[in-house]
Amino acid sequence: MPDRAVDPEDLVRRLRILEDKEALRALMVRGWRALDRKDWRSWSACWAEEAVLEFGPWDKTRGREAIRAKVEEAEAPFTSMQHHILNMHVDVDEDGDRATGIGYMWFVAVTAPGRTSTPYAMGGPYDWEFRRGPDGGWLLARQRLGIWWTTGEDTANAFG
């Protein structure tokens, strides 16, 4: 086996990318678990102040507080929810201050308390843009979310 010299700068760069990818994954898991708990403060803290949400049936929603208000209103009728992020992949830009990501959504909500056999569910593709915040941590700057399928009935018409 050939003896290959390790370039310390390359090693540092690769480690930074791995740490950034893990920080981005943790941001999304933390945020989407907060959605399930309806912890709107923690969830909205994952978004940049000037963030944009593009979601299938809705117009573009601009700004952290407007996004929070729109999603909080839509999900208020559900007694319990599970937000799943599947097949998440992120790429960090060379400068390390921006990142993009893709994944799939699988959302399940209980529409009738006590009747957990009648959930409403939907799924579709996520497309994200991230940027570093003032404290150096990652924030969600843009999210595009499409709906490819639904099952059950959105009795609250939360996403219509």
C-alpha positions in Angstrom: 0.0 0.0 0.0 1.5 3.4 -1.0 2.4 5.8 1.7 0.3 8.9 1.1 0.9 12.2 2.9 -2.1 13.7 4.6 -2.7 17.3 3.7 -3.7 19.0 7.0 -5.6 21.8 5.2 -7.6 19.2 3.2 -8.3 17.2 6.4 -9.5 20.4 8.1 -11.8 21.3 5.2 -13.3 17.8 5.0 -13.9 17.8 8.8 -15.6 21.2 8.6 -17.9 19.9 5.9 -18.8 16.8 8.0 -19.5 18.9 11.0 -21.6 21.3 9.0 -23.6 18.4 7.5 -24.3 17.1 11.0 -25.3 20.5 12.2 -27.7 20.9 9.4 -29.2 17.4 10.0 -29.6 18.3 13.7 -31.2 21.6 12.9 -33.9 19.9 10.9 -34.5 17.1 13.4 -34.7 19.6 16.3 -37.1 21.8 14.3 -39.4 19.2 13.0 -39.7 17.5 16.5 -40.6 20.9 17.8 -43.4 21.0 15.1 -44.8 17.7 16.5 -44.9 19.3 20.0 -46.3 22.5 18.7 -43.4 24.3 20.2 -43.6 27.2 17.8 -40.9 29.2 19.4 -38.3 26.5 19.0 -39.4 25.7 15.5 -39.4 29.3 14.3 -35.9 29.8 15.8 -34.7 27.4 13.1 -35.6 29.9 10.4 -33.7 33.0 9.1 -35.5 36.3 9.8 -36.0 36.8 6.0 -36.8 33.1 5.2 -39.2 32.1 2.5 -41.7 29.1 2.6 -43.1 27.8 -0.7 -45.7 25.1 0.0 -47.9 23.5 -2.7 -51.3 24.9 -2.1 -50.2 28.2 -0.5 -48.7 31.3 -1.9 -45.1 32.1 -0.9 -44.8 33.1 2.7 -42.0 35.5 3.5 -40.4 36.2 6.9 -39.9 34.0 10.0 -43.0 35.4 11.9 -45.3 35.1 8.9 -44.2 31.5 8.3 -44.7 30.7 12.0 -48.2 32.2 11.9 -49.2 30.4 8.7 -48.0 27.0 9.8 -49.3 27.4 13.4 -52.8 28.2 12.1 -52.8 25.3 9.6 -51.6 22.7 12.2 -53.7 24.0 15.2 -56.7 21.6 14.5 -54.6 18.5 14.7 -54.4 16.9 18.2 -51.1 15.1 17.4 -48.7 15.1 14.4 -45.6 13.4 13.2 -43.3 15.2 10.7 -40.8 12.8 9.1 -37.9 13.9 6.9 -36.7 11.0 4.7 -33.7 10.6 2.4 -32.2 13.9 3.5 -29.1 15.0 1.7 -27.2 18.3 2.1 -24.3 20.0 0.3 -22.3 22.7 1.9 -20.9 25.5 -0.4 -17.2 25.9 -0.7 -17.3 29.1 1.4 -19.0 27.2 4.2 -21.7 29.9 4.7 -24.5 28.5 2.5 -25.9 25.0 2.0 -28.6 23.3 0.0 -30.6 20.2 0.8 -33.2 17.8 -0.5 -35.4 15.2 1.1 -38.9 13.9 1.3 -41.8 14.7 3.7 -44.1 12.2 5.3 -46.6 14.1 7.5 -49.2 12.2 9.6 -51.8 13.9 11.7 -54.7 12.7 13.9 -57.8 14.4 12.7 -60.3 12.9 15.3 -59.1 12.5 18.9 -59.6 9.0 20.1 -59.8 7.7 16.6 -56.2 7.2 15.8 -57.1 4.8 12.9 -58.2 7.8 10.8 -55.1 9.9 10.3 -54.5 12.3 7.5 -51.2 11.9 5.8 -49.3 13.5 2.9 -45.9 13.3 1.3 -43.7 15.1 -1.2 -40.3 16.5 -1.9 -38.4 19.0 0.2 -35.9 21.5 -1.3 -34.0 23.6 1.2 -31.5 26.5 1.2 -29.6 27.3 4.4 -27.3 30.1 5.5 -25.3 30.8 8.6 -26.8 33.0 11.2 -25.2 35.9 13.1 -24.0 33.4 15.8 -22.4 31.1 13.3 -25.1 28.5 13.5 -27.2 27.3 10.5 -30.7 28.7 9.7 -33.3 27.6 7.2 -33.5 30.4 4.5 -35.9 28.8 2.0 -38.0 25.7 1.9 -39.9 24.5 -1.1 -42.4 21.7 -0.3 -44.6 19.9 -2.8 -47.4 17.5 -2.2 -47.2 14.3 -4.3 -49.8 12.2 -2.4 -52.3 12.3 0.4 -54.4 9.7 2.2 -57.2 10.1 4.6 -59.2 13.3 4.8 -58.0 16.8 5.8 -61.2 17.4 7.7 -59.9 20.7 9.0 -59.0 21.8 5.5 -55.7 22.9 7.0 -53.7 22.6 3.7 -56.4 23.5 1.2 
